[in-house]
Amino acid sequence: MAKILVDFQLSHGQEKVTQGNIMIANIQPGKSNLHEQVKKVIADQFNCPTGIISIKQIKMNA
């Protein structure tokens, strides 16, 4: 398991965008679908669909 820092944005429509970052612990970076794992965590946190989430950057934390 690892901790990662994720920079992301949520697109709420044509001109509404929310940018942010989140620290996620207990993620499995070795899995083939890391971006999907991260989107699911963010969607659960913000109660939104994964389709509106864009991952800008993922940084591993030691």
mmCIF file of the N, C-alpha and C atoms, coordinates in Angstrom:
data_MODEL
# 
_entry.id   MODEL 
# 
loop_
_atom_site.group_PDB 
_atom_site.id 
_atom_site.type_symbol 
_atom_site.label_atom_id 
_atom_site.label_alt_id 
_atom_site.label_comp_id 
_atom_site.label_asym_id 
_atom_site.label_entity_id 
_atom_site.label_seq_id 
_atom_site.pdbx_PDB_ins_code 
_atom_site.Cartn_x 
_atom_site.Cartn_y 
_atom_site.Cartn_z 
_atom_site.occupancy 
_atom_site.B_iso_or_equiv 
_atom_site.pdbx_formal_charge 
_atom_site.auth_seq_id 
_atom_site.auth_comp_id 
_atom_site.auth_asym_id 
_atom_site.auth_atom_id 
_atom_site.pdbx_PDB_model_num 
ATOM 1   N N  . MET A 1 1  ? 0.847   -1.182 0.000   1.00 0.00 ? 1  MET A N  1 
ATOM 2   C CA . MET A 1 1  ? 0.000   0.000  0.000   1.00 0.00 ? 1  MET A CA 1 
ATOM 3   C C  . MET A 1 1  ? 0.889   1.242  0.000   1.00 0.00 ? 1  MET A C  1 
ATOM 4   N N  . ALA A 1 2  ? 0.370   2.322  -0.564  1.00 0.00 ? 2  ALA A N  1 
ATOM 5   C CA . ALA A 1 2  ? 1.149   3.546  -0.693  1.00 0.00 ? 2  ALA A CA 1 
ATOM 6   C C  . ALA A 1 2  ? 0.250   4.749  -0.463  1.00 0.00 ? 2  ALA A C  1 
ATOM 7   N N  . LYS A 1 3  ? 0.893   5.884  -0.235  1.00 0.00 ? 3  LYS A N  1 
ATOM 8   C CA . LYS A 1 3  ? 0.187   7.161  -0.172  1.00 0.00 ? 3  LYS A CA 1 
ATOM 9   C C  . LYS A 1 3  ? 0.526   7.911  -1.450  1.00 0.00 ? 3  LYS A C  1 
ATOM 10  N N  . ILE A 1 4  ? -0.474  8.545  -2.042  1.00 0.00 ? 4  ILE A N  1 
ATOM 11  C CA . ILE A 1 4  ? -0.228  9.348  -3.232  1.00 0.00 ? 4  ILE A CA 1 
ATOM 12  C C  . ILE A 1 4  ? -0.913  10.700 -3.084  1.00 0.00 ? 4  ILE A C  1 
ATOM 13  N N  . LEU A 1 5  ? -0.341  11.698 -3.747  1.00 0.00 ? 5  LEU A N  1 
ATOM 14  C CA . LEU A 1 5  ? -0.925  13.032 -3.818  1.00 0.00 ? 5  LEU A CA 1 
ATOM 15  C C  . LEU A 1 5  ? -1.443  13.205 -5.232  1.00 0.00 ? 5  LEU A C  1 
ATOM 16  N N  . VAL A 1 6  ? -2.707  13.569 -5.366  1.00 0.00 ? 6  VAL A N  1 
ATOM 17  C CA . VAL A 1 6  ? -3.348  13.669 -6.666  1.00 0.00 ? 6  VAL A CA 1 
ATOM 18  C C  . VAL A 1 6  ? -3.836  15.094 -6.896  1.00 0.00 ? 6  VAL A C  1 
ATOM 19  N N  . ASP A 1 7  ? -3.424  15.696 -8.012  1.00 0.00 ? 7  ASP A N  1 
ATOM 20  C CA . ASP A 1 7  ? -3.974  16.972 -8.472  1.00 0.00 ? 7  ASP A CA 1 
ATOM 21  C C  . ASP A 1 7  ? -5.063  16.631 -9.483  1.00 0.00 ? 7  ASP A C  1 
ATOM 22  N N  . PHE A 1 8  ? -6.255  17.217 -9.319  1.00 0.00 ? 8  PHE A N  1 
ATOM 23  C CA . PHE A 1 8  ? -7.376  16.857 -10.178 1.00 0.00 ? 8  PHE A CA 1 
ATOM 24  C C  . PHE A 1 8  ? -8.260  18.054 -10.446 1.00 0.00 ? 8  PHE A C  1 
ATOM 25  N N  . GLN A 1 9  ? -9.200  17.873 -11.366 1.00 0.00 ? 9  GLN A N  1 
ATOM 26  C CA . GLN A 1 9  ? -10.241 18.881 -11.566 1.00 0.00 ? 9  GLN A CA 1 
ATOM 27  C C  . GLN A 1 9  ? -11.554 18.187 -11.853 1.00 0.00 ? 9  GLN A C  1 
ATOM 28  N N  . LEU A 1 10 ? -12.635 18.834 -11.436 1.00 0.00 ? 10 LEU A N  1 
ATOM 29  C CA . LEU A 1 10 ? -13.991 18.370 -11.683 1.00 0.00 ? 10 LEU A CA 1 
ATOM 30  C C  . LEU A 1 10 ? -14.634 19.348 -12.653 1.00 0.00 ? 10 LEU A C  1 
ATOM 31  N N  . SER A 1 11 ? -15.231 18.853 -13.713 1.00 0.00 ? 11 SER A N  1 
ATOM 32  C CA . SER A 1 11 ? -15.919 19.707 -14.688 1.00 0.00 ? 11 SER A CA 1 
ATOM 33  C C  . SER A 1 11 ? -17.419 19.602 -14.438 1.00 0.00 ? 11 SER A C  1 
ATOM 34  N N  . HIS A 1 12 ? -18.012 20.695 -13.972 1.00 0.00 ? 12 HIS A N  1 
ATOM 35  C CA . HIS A 1 12 ? -19.428 20.720 -13.598 1.00 0.00 ? 12 HIS A CA 1 
ATOM 36  C C  . HIS A 1 12 ? -20.307 21.298 -14.689 1.00 0.00 ? 12 HIS A C  1 
ATOM 37  N N  . GLY A 1 13 ? -19.853 21.381 -15.878 1.00 0.00 ? 13 GLY A N  1 
ATOM 38  C CA . GLY A 1 13 ? -20.622 22.006 -16.950 1.00 0.00 ? 13 GLY A CA 1 
ATOM 39  C C  . GLY A 1 13 ? -19.662 22.734 -17.860 1.00 0.00 ? 13 GLY A C  1 
ATOM 40  N N  . GLN A 1 14 ? -20.196 23.565 -18.719 1.00 0.00 ? 14 GLN A N  1 
ATOM 41  C CA . GLN A 1 14 ? -19.365 24.206 -19.730 1.00 0.00 ? 14 GLN A CA 1 
ATOM 42  C C  . GLN A 1 14 ? -18.284 25.105 -19.132 1.00 0.00 ? 14 GLN A C  1 
ATOM 43  N N  . GLU A 1 15 ? -18.615 25.886 -18.119 1.00 0.00 ? 15 GLU A N  1 
ATOM 44  C CA . GLU A 1 15 ? -17.642 26.854 -17.602 1.00 0.00 ? 15 GLU A CA 1 
ATOM 45  C C  . GLU A 1 15 ? -17.339 26.683 -16.129 1.00 0.00 ? 15 GLU A C  1 
ATOM 46  N N  . LYS A 1 16 ? -17.896 25.656 -15.488 1.00 0.00 ? 16 LYS A N  1 
ATOM 47  C CA . LYS A 1 16 ? -17.671 25.453 -14.060 1.00 0.00 ? 16 LYS A CA 1 
ATOM 48  C C  . LYS A 1 16 ? -16.660 24.332 -13.860 1.00 0.00 ? 16 LYS A C  1 
ATOM 49  N N  . VAL A 1 17 ? -15.509 24.685 -13.314 1.00 0.00 ? 17 VAL A N  1 
ATOM 50  C CA . VAL A 1 17 ? -14.438 23.716 -13.058 1.00 0.00 ? 17 VAL A CA 1 
ATOM 51  C C  . VAL A 1 17 ? -13.931 23.926 -11.641 1.00 0.00 ? 17 VAL A C  1 
ATOM 52  N N  . THR A 1 18 ? -13.780 22.847 -10.905 1.00 0.00 ? 18 THR A N  1 
ATOM 53  C CA . THR A 1 18 ? -13.202 22.885 -9.571  1.00 0.00 ? 18 THR A CA 1 
ATOM 54  C C  . THR A 1 18 ? -11.873 22.158 -9.617  1.00 0.00 ? 18 THR A C  1 
ATOM 55  N N  . GLN A 1 19 ? -10.813 22.822 -9.159  1.00 0.00 ? 19 GLN A N  1 
ATOM 56  C CA . GLN A 1 19 ? -9.501  22.194 -9.109  1.00 0.00 ? 19 GLN A CA 1 
ATOM 57  C C  . GLN A 1 19 ? -9.136  21.934 -7.660  1.00 0.00 ? 19 GLN A C  1 
ATOM 58  N N  . GLY A 1 20 ? -8.361  20.890 -7.434  1.00 0.00 ? 20 GLY A N  1 
ATOM 59  C CA . GLY A 1 20 ? -7.951  20.592 -6.079  1.00 0.00 ? 20 GLY A CA 1 
ATOM 60  C C  . GLY A 1 20 ? -6.917  19.497 -6.036  1.00 0.00 ? 20 GLY A C  1 
ATOM 61  N N  . ASN A 1 21 ? -6.555  19.128 -4.818  1.00 0.00 ? 21 ASN A N  1 
ATOM 62  C CA . ASN A 1 21 ? -5.657  17.997 -4.638  1.00 0.00 ? 21 ASN A CA 1 
ATOM 63  C C  . ASN A 1 21 ? -6.113  17.233 -3.411  1.00 0.00 ? 21 ASN A C  1 
ATOM 64  N N  . ILE A 1 22 ? -5.731  15.975 -3.375  1.00 0.00 ? 22 ILE A N  1 
ATOM 65  C CA . ILE A 1 22 ? -6.161  15.094 -2.301  1.00 0.00 ? 22 ILE A CA 1 
ATOM 66  C C  . ILE A 1 22 ? -5.049  14.091 -2.026  1.00 0.00 ? 22 ILE A C  1 
ATOM 67  N N  . MET A 1 23 ? -4.857  13.778 -0.762  1.00 0.00 ? 23 MET A N  1 
ATOM 68  C CA . MET A 1 23 ? -3.909  12.741 -0.361  1.00 0.00 ? 23 MET A CA 1 
ATOM 69  C C  . MET A 1 23 ? -4.710  11.462 -0.177  1.00 0.00 ? 23 MET A C  1 
ATOM 70  N N  . ILE A 1 24 ? -4.296  10.414 -0.859  1.00 0.00 ? 24 ILE A N  1 
ATOM 71  C CA . ILE A 1 24 ? -4.989  9.128  -0.777  1.00 0.00 ? 24 ILE A CA 1 
ATOM 72  C C  . ILE A 1 24 ? -4.026  8.103  -0.190  1.00 0.00 ? 24 ILE A C  1 
ATOM 73  N N  . ALA A 1 25 ? -4.452  7.455  0.882   1.00 0.00 ? 25 ALA A N  1 
ATOM 74  C CA . ALA A 1 25 ? -3.647  6.412  1.516   1.00 0.00 ? 25 ALA A CA 1 
ATOM 75  C C  . ALA A 1 25 ? -4.229  5.048  1.153   1.00 0.00 ? 25 ALA A C  1 
ATOM 76  N N  . ASN A 1 26 ? -3.441  4.035  1.363   1.00 0.00 ? 26 ASN A N  1 
ATOM 77  C CA . ASN A 1 26 ? -3.882  2.652  1.153   1.00 0.00 ? 26 ASN A CA 1 
ATOM 78  C C  . ASN A 1 26 ? -4.342  2.386  -0.278  1.00 0.00 ? 26 ASN A C  1 
ATOM 79  N N  . ILE A 1 27 ? -3.601  2.899  -1.234  1.00 0.00 ? 27 ILE A N  1 
ATOM 80  C CA . ILE A 1 27 ? -3.893  2.656  -2.650  1.00 0.00 ? 27 ILE A CA 1 
ATOM 81  C C  . ILE A 1 27 ? -2.909  1.594  -3.141  1.00 0.00 ? 27 ILE A C  1 
ATOM 82  N N  . GLN A 1 28 ? -3.283  0.847  -4.132  1.00 0.00 ? 28 GLN A N  1 
ATOM 83  C CA . GLN A 1 28 ? -2.406  -0.193 -4.670  1.00 0.00 ? 28 GLN A CA 1 
ATOM 84  C C  . GLN A 1 28 ? -1.859  0.254  -6.020  1.00 0.00 ? 28 GLN A C  1 
ATOM 85  N N  . PRO A 1 29 ? -0.698  0.938  -6.053  1.00 0.00 ? 29 PRO A N  1 
ATOM 86  C CA . PRO A 1 29 ? -0.171  1.486  -7.303  1.00 0.00 ? 29 PRO A CA 1 
ATOM 87  C C  . PRO A 1 29 ? 0.249   0.416  -8.302  1.00 0.00 ? 29 PRO A C  1 
ATOM 88  N N  . GLY A 1 30 ? 0.460   -0.815 -7.868  1.00 0.00 ? 30 GLY A N  1 
ATOM 89  C CA . GLY A 1 30 ? 0.858   -1.874 -8.781  1.00 0.00 ? 30 GLY A CA 1 
ATOM 90  C C  . GLY A 1 30 ? -0.278  -2.366 -9.655  1.00 0.00 ? 30 GLY A C  1 
ATOM 91  N N  . LYS A 1 31 ? -1.503  -2.061 -9.276  1.00 0.00 ? 31 LYS A N  1 
ATOM 92  C CA . LYS A 1 31 ? -2.645  -2.469 -10.094 1.00 0.00 ? 31 LYS A CA 1 
ATOM 93  C C  . LYS A 1 31 ? -2.627  -1.714 -11.416 1.00 0.00 ? 31 LYS A C  1 
ATOM 94  N N  . SER A 1 32 ? -3.155  -2.338 -12.443 1.00 0.00 ? 32 SER A N  1 
ATOM 95  C CA . SER A 1 32 ? -3.099  -1.752 -13.781 1.00 0.00 ? 32 SER A CA 1 
ATOM 96  C C  . SER A 1 32 ? -4.005  -0.530 -13.968 1.00 0.00 ? 32 SER A C  1 
ATOM 97  N N  . ASN A 1 33 ? -4.973  -0.341 -13.112 1.00 0.00 ? 33 ASN A N  1 
ATOM 98  C CA . ASN A 1 33 ? -5.949  0.740  -13.287 1.00 0.00 ? 33 ASN A CA 1 
ATOM 99  C C  . ASN A 1 33 ? -5.838  1.811  -12.202 1.00 0.00 ? 33 ASN A C  1 
ATOM 100 N N  . LEU A 1 34 ? -4.646  2.324  -11.969 1.00 0.00 ? 34 LEU A N  1 
ATOM 101 C CA . LEU A 1 34 ? -4.425  3.303  -10.908 1.00 0.00 ? 34 LEU A CA 1 
ATOM 102 C C  . LEU A 1 34 ? -5.322  4.530  -11.073 1.00 0.00 ? 34 LEU A C  1 
ATOM 103 N N  . HIS A 1 35 ? -5.432  5.062  -12.303 1.00 0.00 ? 35 HIS A N  1 
ATOM 104 C CA . HIS A 1 35 ? -6.263  6.248  -12.517 1.00 0.00 ? 35 HIS A CA 1 
ATOM 105 C C  . HIS A 1 35 ? -7.727  5.970  -12.157 1.00 0.00 ? 35 HIS A C  1 
ATOM 106 N N  . GLU A 1 36 ? -8.207  4.788  -12.491 1.00 0.00 ? 36 GLU A N  1 
ATOM 107 C CA . GLU A 1 36 ? -9.594  4.452  -12.162 1.00 0.00 ? 36 GLU A CA 1 
ATOM 108 C C  . GLU A 1 36 ? -9.788  4.307  -10.655 1.00 0.00 ? 36 GLU A C  1 
ATOM 109 N N  . GLN A 1 37 ? -8.798  3.723  -9.967  1.00 0.00 ? 37 GLN A N  1 
ATOM 110 C CA . GLN A 1 37 ? -8.868  3.624  -8.504  1.00 0.00 ? 37 GLN A CA 1 
ATOM 111 C C  . GLN A 1 37 ? -8.963  5.020  -7.894  1.00 0.00 ? 37 GLN A C  1 
ATOM 112 N N  . VAL A 1 38 ? -8.118  5.929  -8.376  1.00 0.00 ? 38 VAL A N  1 
ATOM 113 C CA . VAL A 1 38 ? -8.061  7.293  -7.850  1.00 0.00 ? 38 VAL A CA 1 
ATOM 114 C C  . VAL A 1 38 ? -9.372  8.031  -8.152  1.00 0.00 ? 38 VAL A C  1 
ATOM 115 N N  . LYS A 1 39 ? -9.879  7.910  -9.373  1.00 0.00 ? 39 LYS A N  1 
ATOM 116 C CA . LYS A 1 39 ? -11.144 8.569  -9.725  1.00 0.00 ? 39 LYS A CA 1 
ATOM 117 C C  . LYS A 1 39 ? -12.278 8.085  -8.832  1.00 0.00 ? 39 LYS A C  1 
ATOM 118 N N  . LYS A 1 40 ? -12.308 6.795  -8.520  1.00 0.00 ? 40 LYS A N  1 
ATOM 119 C CA . LYS A 1 40 ? -13.366 6.251  -7.662  1.00 0.00 ? 40 LYS A CA 1 
ATOM 120 C C  . LYS A 1 40 ? -13.299 6.861  -6.264  1.00 0.00 ? 40 LYS A C  1 
ATOM 121 N N  . VAL A 1 41 ? -12.086 6.982  -5.714  1.00 0.00 ? 41 VAL A N  1 
ATOM 122 C CA . VAL A 1 41 ? -11.926 7.576  -4.381  1.00 0.00 ? 41 VAL A CA 1 
ATOM 123 C C  . VAL A 1 41 ? -12.398 9.030  -4.390  1.00 0.00 ? 41 VAL A C  1 
ATOM 124 N N  . ILE A 1 42 ? -12.004 9.787  -5.408  1.00 0.00 ? 42 ILE A N  1 
ATOM 125 C CA . ILE A 1 42 ? -12.406 11.196 -5.503  1.00 0.00 ? 42 ILE A CA 1 
ATOM 126 C C  . ILE A 1 42 ? -13.918 11.299 -5.674  1.00 0.00 ? 42 ILE A C  1 
ATOM 127 N N  . ALA A 1 43 ? -14.496 10.468 -6.528  1.00 0.00 ? 43 ALA A N  1 
ATOM 128 C CA . ALA A 1 43 ? -15.946 10.490 -6.748  1.00 0.00 ? 43 ALA A CA 1 
ATOM 129 C C  . ALA A 1 43 ? -16.696 10.188 -5.459  1.00 0.00 ? 43 ALA A C  1 
ATOM 130 N N  . ASP A 1 44 ? -16.193 9.237  -4.682  1.00 0.00 ? 44 ASP A N  1 
ATOM 131 C CA . ASP A 1 44 ? -16.828 8.923  -3.400  1.00 0.00 ? 44 ASP A CA 1 
ATOM 132 C C  . ASP A 1 44 ? -16.732 10.104 -2.435  1.00 0.00 ? 44 ASP A C  1 
ATOM 133 N N  . GLN A 1 45 ? -15.586 10.774 -2.421  1.00 0.00 ? 45 GLN A N  1 
ATOM 134 C CA . GLN A 1 45 ? -15.383 11.923 -1.529  1.00 0.00 ? 45 GLN A CA 1 
ATOM 135 C C  . GLN A 1 45 ? -16.308 13.094 -1.878  1.00 0.00 ? 45 GLN A C  1 
ATOM 136 N N  . PHE A 1 46 ? -16.469 13.352 -3.181  1.00 0.00 ? 46 PHE A N  1 
ATOM 137 C CA . PHE A 1 46 ? -17.219 14.524 -3.624  1.00 0.00 ? 46 PHE A CA 1 
ATOM 138 C C  . PHE A 1 46 ? -18.626 14.186 -4.099  1.00 0.00 ? 46 PHE A C  1 
ATOM 139 N N  . ASN A 1 47 ? -19.028 12.913 -3.971  1.00 0.00 ? 47 ASN A N  1 
ATOM 140 C CA . ASN A 1 47 ? -20.362 12.464 -4.350  1.00 0.00 ? 47 ASN A CA 1 
ATOM 141 C C  . ASN A 1 47 ? -20.703 12.898 -5.772  1.00 0.00 ? 47 ASN A C  1 
ATOM 142 N N  . CYS A 1 48 ? -19.844 12.515 -6.710  1.00 0.00 ? 48 CYS A N  1 
ATOM 143 C CA . CYS A 1 48 ? -20.037 12.875 -8.110  1.00 0.00 ? 48 CYS A CA 1 
ATOM 144 C C  . CYS A 1 48 ? -19.662 11.688 -9.000  1.00 0.00 ? 48 CYS A C  1 
ATOM 145 N N  . PRO A 1 49 ? -20.057 11.713 -10.260 1.00 0.00 ? 49 PRO A N  1 
ATOM 146 C CA . PRO A 1 49 ? -19.683 10.627 -11.161 1.00 0.00 ? 49 PRO A CA 1 
ATOM 147 C C  . PRO A 1 49 ? -18.200 10.707 -11.551 1.00 0.00 ? 49 PRO A C  1 
ATOM 148 N N  . THR A 1 50 ? -17.607 9.560  -11.829 1.00 0.00 ? 50 THR A N  1 
ATOM 149 C CA . THR A 1 50 ? -16.185 9.532  -12.202 1.00 0.00 ? 50 THR A CA 1 
ATOM 150 C C  . THR A 1 50 ? -15.936 10.195 -13.555 1.00 0.00 ? 50 THR A C  1 
ATOM 151 N N  . GLY A 1 51 ? -16.957 10.287 -14.388 1.00 0.00 ? 51 GLY A N  1 
ATOM 152 C CA . GLY A 1 51 ? -16.802 10.858 -15.722 1.00 0.00 ? 51 GLY A CA 1 
ATOM 153 C C  . GLY A 1 51 ? -16.451 12.333 -15.751 1.00 0.00 ? 51 GLY A C  1 
ATOM 154 N N  . ILE A 1 52 ? -16.704 13.057 -14.672 1.00 0.00 ? 52 ILE A N  1 
ATOM 155 C CA . ILE A 1 52 ? -16.396 14.501 -14.661 1.00 0.00 ? 52 ILE A CA 1 
ATOM 156 C C  . ILE A 1 52 ? -15.032 14.787 -14.046 1.00 0.00 ? 52 ILE A C  1 
ATOM 157 N N  . ILE A 1 53 ? -14.288 13.748 -13.658 1.00 0.00 ? 53 ILE A N  1 
ATOM 158 C CA . ILE A 1 53 ? -13.007 13.917 -12.982 1.00 0.00 ? 53 ILE A CA 1 
ATOM 159 C C  . ILE A 1 53 ? -11.860 13.765 -13.971 1.00 0.00 ? 53 ILE A C  1 
ATOM 160 N N  . SER A 1 54 ? -10.948 14.724 -13.957 1.00 0.00 ? 54 SER A N  1 
ATOM 161 C CA . SER A 1 54 ? -9.720  14.646 -14.750 1.00 0.00 ? 54 SER A CA 1 
ATOM 162 C C  . SER A 1 54 ? -8.535  14.631 -13.796 1.00 0.00 ? 54 SER A C  1 
ATOM 163 N N  . ILE A 1 55 ? -7.679  13.645 -13.943 1.00 0.00 ? 55 ILE A N  1 
ATOM 164 C CA . ILE A 1 55 ? -6.471  13.556 -13.122 1.00 0.00 ? 55 ILE A CA 1 
ATOM 165 C C  . ILE A 1 55 ? -5.380  14.343 -13.819 1.00 0.00 ? 55 ILE A C  1 
ATOM 166 N N  . LYS A 1 56 ? -4.831  15.354 -13.146 1.00 0.00 ? 56 LYS A N  1 
ATOM 167 C CA . LYS A 1 56 ? -3.779  16.169 -13.725 1.00 0.00 ? 56 LYS A CA 1 
ATOM 168 C C  . LYS A 1 56 ? -2.401  15.611 -13.410 1.00 0.00 ? 56 LYS A C  1 
ATOM 169 N N  . GLN A 1 57 ? -2.225  15.125 -12.176 1.00 0.00 ? 57 GLN A N  1 
ATOM 170 C CA . GLN A 1 57 ? -0.908  14.624 -11.779 1.00 0.00 ? 57 GLN A CA 1 
ATOM 171 C C  . GLN A 1 57 ? -1.060  13.709 -10.576 1.00 0.00 ? 57 GLN A C  1 
ATOM 172 N N  . ILE A 1 58 ? -0.244  12.641 -10.543 1.00 0.00 ? 58 ILE A N  1 
ATOM 173 C CA . ILE A 1 58 ? -0.187  11.745 -9.403  1.00 0.00 ? 58 ILE A CA 1 
ATOM 174 C C  . ILE A 1 58 ? 1.257   11.683 -8.941  1.00 0.00 ? 58 ILE A C  1 
ATOM 175 N N  . LYS A 1 59 ? 1.486   11.951 -7.636  1.00 0.00 ? 59 LYS A N  1 
ATOM 176 C CA . LYS A 1 59 ? 2.831   11.894 -7.066  1.00 0.00 ? 59 LYS A CA 1 
ATOM 177 C C  . LYS A 1 59 ? 2.841   10.859 -5.959  1.00 0.00 ? 59 LYS A C  1 
ATOM 178 N N  . MET A 1 60 ? 3.818   9.979  -5.986  1.00 0.00 ? 60 MET A N  1 
ATOM 179 C CA . MET A 1 60 ? 3.973   8.980  -4.924  1.00 0.00 ? 60 MET A CA 1 
ATOM 180 C C  . MET A 1 60 ? 4.651   9.626  -3.733  1.00 0.00 ? 60 MET A C  1 
ATOM 181 N N  . ASN A 1 61 ? 4.191   9.281  -2.545  1.00 0.00 ? 61 ASN A N  1 
ATOM 182 C CA . ASN A 1 61 ? 4.762   9.767  -1.301  1.00 0.00 ? 61 ASN A CA 1 
ATOM 183 C C  . ASN A 1 61 ? 5.464   8.622  -0.596  1.00 0.00 ? 61 ASN A C  1 
ATOM 184 N N  . ALA A 1 62 ? 6.642   8.841  -0.150  1.00 0.00 ? 62 ALA A N  1 
ATOM 185 C CA . ALA A 1 62 ? 7.386   7.768  0.538   1.00 0.00 ? 62 ALA A CA 1 
ATOM 186 C C  . ALA A 1 62 ? 6.993   7.685  1.989   1.00 0.00 ? 62 ALA A C  1 
# 
